[in-house]
Amino acid sequence: MKKKIFFKILVVIITLVLLSEFVAAIFIEPWIGKKIDAELNKGNNNYIVKTDKVNISIAKSGLELKGITIDSKQVNEDDQELNAEIGSVKFNGINVLKAIFRHDIHIRSVTISNSIINGNIPFSGKARPPIISPLKVGIGRILFDNINIELKNPLTAQSFSLKEGVFKVYDFLVEKQDTLLPGTINLFDLKAKELVSVSSGNMYSYIVRGINYSATSNLLAID
């Protein structure tokens, strides 16, 4: 008798989960995708951000954004231009209660896959306003899986490129109203097939291949 009751409860739970996933796929996911695009583009005069598809996983408290593109609206007066394509951004273990009631963002892991970033970023020396975090953000692990970067400075011909990089950040934490700085990242792992840096005026090129750095061992290996 107890087994039958347990089986019925299990069937009801599975049915509710499947029904929730179905409703999310048909109605909620397209709405969330539009909301995300609207928020990312609100007040943004330099770039257009588009998301191709959004997937929600209720069972894992997860959210996945697929087919993200970031394009400059036009080349501005500083010749700054940036274009990016990101295969997917997956969030797992989102603490919904803290996000709703405390306005804090706590996520177990974030995986950013197959990113291609290229553009012209002039370093004019002008002071830029610091970026302030509007919320408290805590992420257990951030993984950039297969990231390719190619950036150039049109003012000096200086350039930087990274091929097939894998970058892991551990225990990322930013308090509300904190300034976002590189020093915020303490523990990280890095692997890359190749890193190239060209100095101003194309005077020198620095090429490093087979990079492997581990935060656990605190050792850097280069082929």
N, C-alpha and C positions, 0 to 999 in steps of 0.2 A: 504493500500500500504506500509506504513511504517512498519507494523507488518511483512509483507512478506519479506521485505528487512532485517529486524532484524533477522528473522528466518533463512534466507539464510546465513547471516554472522555467526550466531551461529553454524549452521551445518558445515560451512567451518572450523571454529575454532576447533570444536570438532573433525572433520576429521583429521585436521593437528596434533592435539595433539595425537590422537590414532595412526596415521601413524608414528609420531616421537617415541612414545613408542615402536611400533613394530620394527622399524629400530634399536632402541637402544638395544632391547632385543636380536635381531638376530646378529647384527654386533658389536655394540659399547661395550656392557657389557662384552663379552668374552675378547675383546682387553684390556679394562680397568683392568679386573681381572689379566691378564698376566703382565700388566705394574706395577700394585700394588705389585704383588709378586716379580717381578724383582727388584723394588726399595727397598723393605723391606729386600731382601736377598743380595743386592749389598754391598760388603765390610763387610758382616757379617760372621765371621769365627766360631761363636759359636752356632748359631741357624738356623734352617730351618723353614721358615714361609710359610704356604700354605693357600690359600683361595678357598673354594669350589665353591662359586657362588657370582656374583655381580648383584644387581638390581639398576636401575636408575629410579628416579621419576622426570621427567621434570617439571611437574605441581607444585611440592612442593620443587623444587631445592634440591632434596635429593639423597642420595646414601646409599645403604645397602650392607654390606659384610656379607656373611653367611658361617658357617662352617670353622672357622679359627682355625688352629692348629699351635702351636709353640713347636718345639722339639729340644733338644740339639743334635748337630752333633755327639759329643762324650764327654765322661767325661774328663775334662781337668785336668791339674796338681794340681789344687786346689780342685778337687772332686766337682766342681760346675756343677750341672745338673738341668735343669728347663724344665718342660713340661706343656703346657696349651692348653685347648680347650675352644673356645668361640663360643657360639651359633650364635650370630649376633652382628654386630656393625652398628648402624643406624645413619646417619648424616641427619639432617633436616635444611633447611634454609641456604644453603651454598651461600655466596656472591661471585658469579663467577667473577664479574667485578674486585673486589678488589684482588682476587687471581691471575687473569691474568695480570692486569696492575700495581698493587702496590705490588704484591707478599706478601700480607697479608692474613692470614686465619681468616675469620670471619664466625662463624656457630651459628645458633640459639640454637640448642640442639644436644647432642650426647647421644645415649642410647646403653649401652653395656650389653647384656643379656646372662644369663646362662653361667657363666665363672667358670671353674675348673682349678686351678693353684696348682701344687705341684712340689717339687724339693728339692735339697740340695744346700744351699747357705752358704758357709763358711765365717765367719767374721774373717779374718786373721789379721785385724788391719792395712793392707797396705793401704797407701793413693791411692785413685783412682781419675783420672782426672774428674773434674766437667762436667756435661752435659750442653751444651750451646744450646739455641734455635736458629736455623738458620733463623727463620721467626717470625714475630709478629703473635701471635695466640690469638684470643678472642673467647670464647665459653660461651653463655648465661647460659646453664645448662648441666652438665654431670651427667648421671645416670648409676650407676652400679647396675643392677637388678639381684638378685640371684647370688652372687659371693661366691665361696667356695675356701678357700686357706689353704694349708698345706705345711709349709716350715720347713726344719730342717738344723741345723748346724752340719755337720759330724765331725767337730773338737772338739766340746764340748757336743754334744747330746742335745743342746738347740733346742727348737722347738716352732712353733707358728701356730695356726690354727684358721680359721674363718668359721662358718657354716651359710649358707643362709643369707648372708649379703646384705643389700640394702644401697648404699652409693650415696648421691647426693651432687654435688659441684655446687655452684652458682657463676656466674660472674668471670669465670676463664680468666685471662689475663696475657700473658707473652710477654714482648717486645723483639724485635730482639736483639740477643746477650746477653739476660738475662740468668743467671744461674738457672737451674731448681732445686728448693729446696722445701721441704715440706711446708715452710712458704708461698709459692705462693698461697696455698689454704687457704682462709680466712673464707668463709661461707660454711657450709656443714651440712647435716643431716645424721644420721647413725642409722640403725636398724640391729640387728643380733640375730639369735637364740642362738648362743653360741660362746664364744671366750675362747681359751685355750692357756696358755703360760707355757712352761716347762723350768725351769732354767738350767744352765749348770750342767752337771753331773747327771741330773735327780733328783736333790735334792728336788725341790719344784715344785708343779703344781698349777697354778692359773686358776680357772674356773669361768667364768662369763656367766650367761644365761639371755636372755630376755633384751638385750640392746636397748635403745631408746634415741637418742639425737636429739634435734631440734635446729637449728640455730636461729629460730624465737623467741623461748622462752628462749634459752640459758640454758636449763635444761637437765640433764642426769638422766634417770630412768633405774633401773636394777631390774629384778625380784628376 
